[in-house]
Amino acid sequence: MASIALNLMTQIASGKVLDEAYTNLCARRKISGAEDGIWSVTLNWPSIRQTLRHKLLAGGYHLSPLELITLKEGNTVSR
């Protein structure tokens, strides 16, 4: 089972997949304000890509929500 997870993470952390994710991110965020975090990613992508790849392969990357939103019913959702 561990080898399956490692193989999947190796695929996810490949340069091709990371670059496709980056391209998709940029395309979805074309209309964004100056304060949007996408600009720091764009300016530093080569360094971020390398760091992200190493963290993914080492098992040291954890996803977290960008923003938590409380709905009027009181439920919280993440974005």
The first five atom37 places (N, CA, C, CB, O) and aatype in JSON, in Angstrom:
{
  "aatype": [12, 0, 15, 9, 0, 10, 2, 10, 12, 16, 5, 9, 0, 15, 7, 11, 19, 10, 3, 6, 0, 18, 16, 2, 10, 4, 0, 1, 1, 11, 9, 15, 7, 0, 6, 3, 7, 9, 17, 15, 19, 16, 10, 2, 17, 14, 15, 9, 1, 5, 16, 10, 1, 8, 11, 10, 10, 0, 7, 7, 18, 8, 10, 15, 14, 10, 6, 10, 9, 16, 10, 11, 6, 7, 2, 16, 19, 15, 1],
  "atom_mask": [
    [1, 1, 1, 1, 1],
    [1, 1, 1, 1, 1],
    [1, 1, 1, 1, 1],
    [1, 1, 1, 1, 1],
    [1, 1, 1, 1, 1],
    [1, 1, 1, 1, 1],
    [1, 1, 1, 1, 1],
    [1, 1, 1, 1, 1],
    [1, 1, 1, 1, 1],
    [1, 1, 1, 1, 1],
    [1, 1, 1, 1, 1],
    [1, 1, 1, 1, 1],
    [1, 1, 1, 1, 1],
    [1, 1, 1, 1, 1],
    [1, 1, 1, 0, 1],
    [1, 1, 1, 1, 1],
    [1, 1, 1, 1, 1],
    [1, 1, 1, 1, 1],
    [1, 1, 1, 1, 1],
    [1, 1, 1, 1, 1],
    [1, 1, 1, 1, 1],
    [1, 1, 1, 1, 1],
    [1, 1, 1, 1, 1],
    [1, 1, 1, 1, 1],
    [1, 1, 1, 1, 1],
    [1, 1, 1, 1, 1],
    [1, 1, 1, 1, 1],
    [1, 1, 1, 1, 1],
    [1, 1, 1, 1, 1],
    [1, 1, 1, 1, 1],
    [1, 1, 1, 1, 1],
    [1, 1, 1, 1, 1],
    [1, 1, 1, 0, 1],
    [1, 1, 1, 1, 1],
    [1, 1, 1, 1, 1],
    [1, 1, 1, 1, 1],
    [1, 1, 1, 0, 1],
    [1, 1, 1, 1, 1],
    [1, 1, 1, 1, 1],
    [1, 1, 1, 1, 1],
    [1, 1, 1, 1, 1],
    [1, 1, 1, 1, 1],
    [1, 1, 1, 1, 1],
    [1, 1, 1, 1, 1],
    [1, 1, 1, 1, 1],
    [1, 1, 1, 1, 1],
    [1, 1, 1, 1, 1],
    [1, 1, 1, 1, 1],
    [1, 1, 1, 1, 1],
    [1, 1, 1, 1, 1],
    [1, 1, 1, 1, 1],
    [1, 1, 1, 1, 1],
    [1, 1, 1, 1, 1],
    [1, 1, 1, 1, 1],
    [1, 1, 1, 1, 1],
    [1, 1, 1, 1, 1],
    [1, 1, 1, 1, 1],
    [1, 1, 1, 1, 1],
    [1, 1, 1, 0, 1],
    [1, 1, 1, 0, 1],
    [1, 1, 1, 1, 1],
    [1, 1, 1, 1, 1],
    [1, 1, 1, 1, 1],
    [1, 1, 1, 1, 1],
    [1, 1, 1, 1, 1],
    [1, 1, 1, 1, 1],
    [1, 1, 1, 1, 1],
    [1, 1, 1, 1, 1],
    [1, 1, 1, 1, 1],
    [1, 1, 1, 1, 1],
    [1, 1, 1, 1, 1],
    [1, 1, 1, 1, 1],
    [1, 1, 1, 1, 1],
    [1, 1, 1, 0, 1],
    [1, 1, 1, 1, 1],
    [1, 1, 1, 1, 1],
    [1, 1, 1, 1, 1],
    [1, 1, 1, 1, 1],
    [1, 1, 1, 1, 1]
  ],
  "atom_positions": [
    [[0.82, -1.2, 0.0], [0.0, 0.0, 0.0], [0.86, 1.26, 0.0], [-0.94, 0.0, 1.21], [0.53, 2.24, -0.67]],
    [[1.96, 1.24, 0.74], [2.84, 2.41, 0.8], [3.44, 2.71, -0.57], [3.94, 2.19, 1.82], [3.63, 3.87, -0.93]],
    [[3.75, 1.66, -1.34], [4.35, 1.89, -2.66], [3.33, 2.53, -3.61], [4.87, 0.57, -3.25], [3.71, 3.31, -4.49]],
    [[2.05, 2.2, -3.44], [1.02, 2.83, -4.27], [0.94, 4.32, -3.96], [-0.36, 2.15, -4.04], [0.87, 5.14, -4.88]],
    [[0.95, 4.67, -2.67], [0.9, 6.08, -2.27], [2.12, 6.83, -2.76], [0.79, 6.21, -0.74], [2.01, 7.96, -3.24]],
    [[3.29, 6.2, -2.66], [4.52, 6.84, -3.12], [4.47, 7.04, -4.62], [5.75, 6.0, -2.73], [4.87, 8.1, -5.11]],
    [[3.99, 6.05, -5.36], [3.89, 6.17, -6.81], [2.93, 7.29, -7.18], [3.42, 4.85, -7.43], [3.22, 8.06, -8.1]],
    [[1.8, 7.4, -6.49], [0.84, 8.46, -6.76], [1.45, 9.82, -6.46], [-0.44, 8.25, -5.94], [1.3, 10.76, -7.25]],
    [[2.14, 9.95, -5.33], [2.76, 11.22, -4.98], [3.87, 11.58, -5.97], [3.31, 11.18, -3.55], [4.06, 12.75, -6.28]],
    [[4.58, 10.59, -6.45], [5.61, 10.85, -7.46], [4.98, 11.43, -8.72], [6.39, 9.56, -7.78], [5.54, 12.33, -9.34]],
    [[3.82, 10.9, -9.1], [3.11, 11.42, -10.27], [2.62, 12.84, -10.0], [1.94, 10.51, -10.63], [2.77, 13.72, -10.85]],
    [[2.03, 13.07, -8.82], [1.51, 14.39, -8.47], [2.64, 15.42, -8.44], [0.8, 14.35, -7.11], [2.46, 16.55, -8.89]],
    [[3.8, 15.03, -7.91], [4.93, 15.95, -7.74], [5.78, 16.09, -9.0], [5.79, 15.49, -6.6], [6.81, 16.76, -8.98]],
    [[5.36, 15.46, -10.09], [6.15, 15.57, -11.32], [6.11, 17.01, -11.83], [5.62, 14.59, -12.4], [5.14, 17.74, -11.61]],
    [[7.15, 17.39, -12.5], [7.2, 18.74, -13.05], [6.05, 19.03, -13.99], [0.0, 0.0, 0.0], [5.51, 20.14, -14.0]],
    [[5.66, 18.03, -14.77], [4.56, 18.21, -15.72], [3.25, 18.52, -14.99], [4.39, 16.94, -16.58], [2.54, 19.45, -15.36]],
    [[2.94, 17.74, -13.96], [1.68, 17.95, -13.22], [1.7, 19.28, -12.48], [1.43, 16.79, -12.23], [0.7, 20.0, -12.47]],
    [[2.82, 19.61, -11.85], [2.91, 20.89, -11.14], [2.77, 22.06, -12.09], [4.25, 20.98, -10.38], [2.1, 23.05, -11.77]],
    [[3.38, 21.97, -13.26], [3.27, 23.06, -14.24], [1.85, 23.17, -14.79], [4.26, 22.84, -15.4], [1.37, 24.27, -15.05]],
    [[1.18, 22.02, -14.98], [-0.22, 22.06, -15.43], [-1.1, 22.71, -14.36], [-0.73, 20.63, -15.74], [-1.99, 23.5, -14.68]],
    [[-0.85, 22.4, -13.1], [-1.62, 23.0, -12.0], [-1.38, 24.51, -11.95], [-1.25, 22.34, -10.65], [-2.31, 25.28, -11.75]],
    [[-0.14, 24.91, -12.13], [0.22, 26.33, -12.13], [-0.48, 27.06, -13.29], [1.75, 26.51, -12.23], [-1.02, 28.15, -13.1]],
    [[-0.46, 26.47, -14.48], [-1.1, 27.07, -15.65], [-2.6, 27.21, -15.41], [-0.84, 26.21, -16.9], [-3.2, 28.24, -15.74]],
    [[-3.2, 26.17, -14.83], [-4.63, 26.21, -14.51], [-4.92, 27.3, -13.49], [-5.11, 24.84, -13.99], [-5.9, 28.04, -13.63]],
    [[-4.1, 27.41, -12.48], [-4.27, 28.44, -11.45], [-4.22, 29.83, -12.09], [-3.18, 28.3, -10.37], [-5.07, 30.67, -11.81]],
    [[-3.24, 30.06, -12.92], [-3.1, 31.37, -13.57], [-4.3, 31.68, -14.46], [-1.8, 31.42, -14.4], [-4.79, 32.81, -14.48]],
    [[-4.76, 30.68, -15.2], [-5.9, 30.89, -16.1], [-7.17, 31.22, -15.31], [-6.13, 29.65, -16.96], [-7.97, 32.05, -15.75]],
    [[-7.35, 30.58, -14.17], [-8.55, 30.81, -13.36], [-8.48, 32.13, -12.62], [-8.75, 29.68, -12.38], [-9.52, 32.65, -12.2]],
    [[-7.29, 32.68, -12.44], [-7.13, 33.9, -11.66], [-6.73, 35.09, -12.51], [-6.12, 33.69, -10.57], [-6.12, 36.03, -11.99]],
    [[-7.03, 35.08, -13.8], [-6.63, 36.18, -14.69], [-7.14, 37.53, -14.19], [-7.13, 35.93, -16.1], [-6.45, 38.54, -14.28]],
    [[-8.35, 37.53, -13.69], [-8.91, 38.77, -13.15], [-8.75, 38.72, -11.64], [-10.42, 38.96, -13.57], [-9.58, 38.15, -10.93]],
    [[-7.68, 39.31, -11.16], [-7.42, 39.33, -9.72], [-6.77, 40.65, -9.36], [-6.53, 38.13, -9.3], [-6.04, 41.25, -10.15]],
    [[-7.03, 41.08, -8.15], [-6.51, 42.36, -7.7], [-5.04, 42.29, -7.32], [0.0, 0.0, 0.0], [-4.46, 41.21, -7.23]],
    [[-4.47, 43.44, -7.09], [-3.06, 43.54, -6.75], [-2.73, 42.85, -5.43], [-2.65, 44.99, -6.67], [-1.59, 42.43, -5.22]],
    [[-3.71, 42.72, -4.56], [-3.49, 42.09, -3.26], [-3.62, 40.57, -3.31], [-4.47, 42.65, -2.25], [-3.34, 39.9, -2.32]],
    [[-4.03, 40.03, -4.43], [-4.23, 38.59, -4.55], [-2.89, 37.87, -4.46], [-4.95, 38.25, -5.88], [-1.89, 38.3, -5.04]],
    [[-2.88, 36.76, -3.72], [-1.66, 35.97, -3.52], [-1.1, 35.33, -4.78], [0.0, 0.0, 0.0], [0.04, 34.88, -4.78]],
    [[-1.89, 35.29, -5.85], [-1.42, 34.68, -7.09], [-0.18, 35.38, -7.63], [-2.52, 34.7, -8.13], [0.66, 34.76, -8.26]],
    [[-0.08, 36.68, -7.38], [1.05, 37.42, -7.94], [2.36, 37.0, -7.3], [0.85, 38.92, -7.75], [3.38, 36.93, -7.99]],
    [[2.38, 36.71, -6.01], [3.62, 36.25, -5.39], [4.0, 34.87, -5.92], [3.48, 36.22, -3.85], [5.18, 34.55, -6.06]],
    [[2.99, 34.04, -6.2], [3.26, 32.72, -6.79], [3.85, 32.9, -8.19], [1.97, 31.86, -6.84], [4.83, 32.25, -8.54]],
    [[3.25, 33.77, -8.98], [3.72, 34.0, -10.34], [5.16, 34.5, -10.37], [2.81, 35.01, -11.04], [5.97, 34.03, -11.17]],
    [[5.48, 35.43, -9.5], [6.83, 36.0, -9.47], [7.87, 35.01, -8.97], [6.85, 37.23, -8.61], [9.05, 35.1, -9.34]],
    [[7.46, 34.07, -8.14], [8.41, 33.14, -7.51], [8.18, 31.69, -7.91], [8.33, 33.27, -6.01], [8.65, 30.79, -7.2]],
    [[7.48, 31.43, -9.01], [7.1, 30.07, -9.36], [8.28, 29.09, -9.43], [6.39, 30.08, -10.66], [8.15, 28.0, -8.88]],
    [[9.4, 29.39, -10.06], [10.48, 28.39, -10.11], [10.92, 27.92, -8.72], [11.67, 28.97, -10.86], [11.12, 26.73, -8.51]],
    [[11.07, 28.83, -7.8], [11.47, 28.47, -6.44], [10.35, 27.73, -5.71], [11.86, 29.73, -5.66], [10.6, 26.74, -5.03]],
    [[9.12, 28.22, -5.86], [7.97, 27.58, -5.2], [7.79, 26.17, -5.74], [6.68, 28.41, -5.4], [7.52, 25.23, -4.99]],
    [[7.93, 26.01, -7.04], [7.77, 24.69, -7.68], [8.77, 23.69, -7.1], [7.97, 24.8, -9.22], [8.4, 22.57, -6.76]],
    [[10.0, 24.1, -6.99], [11.04, 23.21, -6.47], [10.77, 22.85, -5.01], [12.43, 23.86, -6.6], [10.87, 21.68, -4.63]],
    [[10.44, 23.83, -4.2], [10.15, 23.6, -2.78], [8.93, 22.71, -2.62], [9.94, 24.93, -2.03], [8.93, 21.78, -1.82]],
    [[7.89, 22.99, -3.38], [6.66, 22.21, -3.31], [6.93, 20.76, -3.7], [5.59, 22.81, -4.22], [6.45, 19.84, -3.04]],
    [[7.69, 20.56, -4.75], [8.01, 19.2, -5.21], [8.74, 18.42, -4.13], [8.86, 19.25, -6.5], [8.41, 17.27, -3.85]],
    [[9.74, 19.05, -3.51], [10.49, 18.38, -2.44], [9.6, 18.04, -1.26], [11.66, 19.25, -1.98], [9.7, 16.95, -0.7]],
    [[8.74, 18.97, -0.87], [7.84, 18.73, 0.27], [6.84, 17.62, -0.03], [7.1, 20.02, 0.64], [6.55, 16.79, 0.83]],
    [[6.3, 17.61, -1.25], [5.36, 16.56, -1.62], [6.03, 15.19, -1.57], [4.79, 16.81, -3.02], [5.46, 14.24, -1.03]],
    [[7.22, 15.09, -2.12], [7.92, 13.8, -2.15], [8.38, 13.35, -0.77], [9.12, 13.89, -3.07], [8.5, 12.15, -0.51]],
    [[8.63, 14.31, 0.12], [9.08, 13.97, 1.48], [7.89, 13.74, 2.43], [9.97, 15.08, 2.03], [8.08, 13.36, 3.58]],
    [[6.68, 13.98, 1.93], [5.5, 13.82, 2.79], [5.31, 14.96, 3.76], [0.0, 0.0, 0.0], [4.6, 14.81, 4.75]],
    [[5.92, 16.1, 3.49], [5.88, 17.21, 4.42], [4.98, 18.36, 4.01], [0.0, 0.0, 0.0], [5.1, 19.46, 4.55]],
    [[4.09, 18.13, 3.06], [3.2, 19.21, 2.62], [1.78, 18.9, 3.05], [3.27, 19.41, 1.09], [1.29, 17.79, 2.82]],
    [[1.13, 19.86, 3.67], [-0.24, 19.68, 4.13], [-1.1, 20.79, 3.54], [-0.31, 19.68, 5.68], [-0.78, 21.97, 3.65]],
    [[-2.19, 20.4, 2.91], [-3.11, 21.37, 2.34], [-3.91, 22.04, 3.45], [-4.06, 20.7, 1.32], [-4.26, 21.41, 4.44]],
    [[-4.18, 23.3, 3.28], [-5.02, 24.03, 4.23], [-5.89, 24.98, 3.44], [-4.16, 24.8, 5.3], [-5.52, 25.4, 2.34]],
    [[-7.05, 25.33, 3.99], [-7.94, 26.22, 3.24], [-7.37, 27.62, 3.13], [-9.3, 26.27, 3.91], [-6.69, 28.11, 4.03]],
    [[-7.66, 28.25, 2.01], [-7.26, 29.63, 1.78], [-8.09, 30.56, 2.65], [-7.41, 30.0, 0.3], [-7.6, 31.56, 3.18]],
    [[-9.37, 30.19, 2.79], [-10.28, 31.07, 3.51], [-11.4, 30.22, 4.13], [-10.87, 32.16, 2.56], [-11.89, 29.29, 3.5]],
    [[-11.79, 30.55, 5.36], [-12.93, 29.91, 6.0], [-14.1, 30.89, 5.96], [-12.61, 29.49, 7.46], [-13.95, 32.06, 6.31]],
    [[-15.24, 30.4, 5.55], [-16.42, 31.24, 5.43], [-17.52, 30.66, 6.31], [-16.89, 31.35, 3.94], [-17.83, 29.48, 6.22]],
    [[-18.1, 31.5, 7.17], [-19.21, 31.07, 8.0], [-20.52, 31.45, 7.32], [-19.13, 31.69, 9.42], [-20.77, 32.62, 7.05]],
    [[-21.33, 30.45, 7.05], [-22.62, 30.66, 6.39], [-23.64, 31.16, 7.4], [-23.12, 29.36, 5.72], [-23.44, 31.02, 8.61]],
    [[-24.72, 31.74, 6.92], [-25.71, 32.31, 7.83], [-26.36, 31.24, 8.72], [-26.78, 33.04, 7.05], [-26.87, 31.56, 9.79]],
    [[-26.33, 29.98, 8.28], [-26.86, 28.89, 9.11], [-25.89, 28.52, 10.24], [-27.15, 27.64, 8.24], [-26.23, 27.76, 11.14]],
    [[-24.67, 29.07, 10.18], [-23.66, 28.77, 11.17], [-22.62, 27.76, 10.75], [0.0, 0.0, 0.0], [-21.61, 27.58, 11.43]],
    [[-22.86, 27.1, 9.62], [-21.89, 26.13, 9.11], [-20.66, 26.86, 8.55], [-22.53, 25.23, 8.02], [-20.77, 27.98, 8.05]],
    [[-19.52, 26.22, 8.64], [-18.29, 26.8, 8.11], [-17.84, 25.98, 6.9], [-17.16, 26.84, 9.2], [-17.86, 24.75, 6.93]],
    [[-17.46, 26.67, 5.86], [-16.92, 26.0, 4.67], [-15.56, 26.62, 4.36], [-17.9, 26.14, 3.43], [-15.29, 27.76, 4.74]],
    [[-14.74, 25.86, 3.69], [-13.41, 26.39, 3.32], [-13.34, 26.58, 1.82], [-12.28, 25.46, 3.81], [-14.03, 25.91, 1.05]],
    [[-12.49, 27.5, 1.45], [-12.28, 27.8, 0.04], [-10.8, 27.75, -0.21], [-12.88, 29.18, -0.37], [-10.36, 27.97, -1.33]]
  ]
}
